[in-house]
């Protein structure tokens, strides 16, 4: 991680200092078309919805023509009381 900063002294607080890892991530986000941080990308598409486990899992399962058995097992679980 330290080697990804542009300044030898790794002075992270200076405006002129860039980070190659962060720059690459930002370029990828721009290509996908999302400007919301944090964002979630599933199969090169920006996920639109609540970023919480059940919602994300539901979105993944909904993308299948024939969802795997685990989708039905998890999404049809009774709610805890």
C-alpha positions in Angstrom: 0.0 0.0 0.0 2.8 2.5 0.9 4.3 2.1 -2.5 1.1 3.2 -4.2 1.6 6.9 -3.2 3.2 9.3 -5.6 5.3 11.2 -3.1 8.5 9.6 -1.8 7.8 10.9 1.7 4.2 9.5 1.4 2.9 12.8 2.7 -0.8 11.7 2.5 -2.2 15.1 3.5 -0.8 17.1 0.5 -3.0 17.9 -2.5 -0.4 16.9 -5.0 0.0 13.3 -3.7 -1.9 10.7 -5.6 -2.4 7.0 -5.0 -2.3 4.6 -7.9 -4.6 2.1 -6.2 -7.3 4.7 -5.4 -6.9 6.2 -8.9 -7.4 2.8 -10.5 -10.5 2.1 -8.4 -12.0 5.6 -9.3 -11.4 4.9 -13.0 -13.2 1.6 -12.7 -16.1 3.2 -10.9 -16.4 5.8 -13.6 -16.5 3.1 -16.3 -19.3 1.2 -14.5 -21.3 4.4 -14.2 -21.8 4.9 -10.5 -20.8 7.9 -8.4 -22.2 6.7 -5.1 -19.7 5.6 -2.5 -19.8 3.0 -1.2 -21.2 1.2 -4.2 -21.6 -2.4 -5.1 -20.8 -3.9 -8.5 -22.3 -7.2 -9.5 -21.2 -8.7 -12.9 -20.0 -5.3 -14.1 -23.3 -3.6 -13.2 -23.9 -1.1 -10.5 -26.3 -2.5 -7.9 -29.1 -0.1 -7.0 -30.7 -0.7 -3.6 -29.9 -1.1 0.0 -26.4 -2.3 0.7 -27.3 -4.8 3.3 -26.9 -8.6 3.1 -30.4 -9.8 2.4 -31.1 -7.1 -0.2 -27.8 -7.8 -2.0 -28.4 -11.6 -1.8 -31.9 -11.1 -3.2 -30.6 -9.1 -6.1 -28.0 -11.8 -7.0 -30.6 -14.5 -6.8 -33.0 -12.5 -8.9 -30.5 -12.4 -11.7 -30.7 -16.2 -12.3 -33.3 -17.7 -14.7 -33.2 -20.7 -12.4 -31.9 -19.6 -9.0 -29.7 -22.1 -7.1 -31.3 -23.9 -4.2 -29.5 -21.8 -1.7 -31.4 -18.7 -2.8 -34.7 -20.4 -1.9 -33.3 -21.8 1.3 -32.0 -18.4 2.5 -34.7 -16.0 1.2 -37.6 -18.2 2.4 -36.3 -18.5 5.9 -38.7 -17.4 8.7 -38.0 -14.0 10.2 -36.5 -14.1 13.7 -38.9 -12.9 16.4 
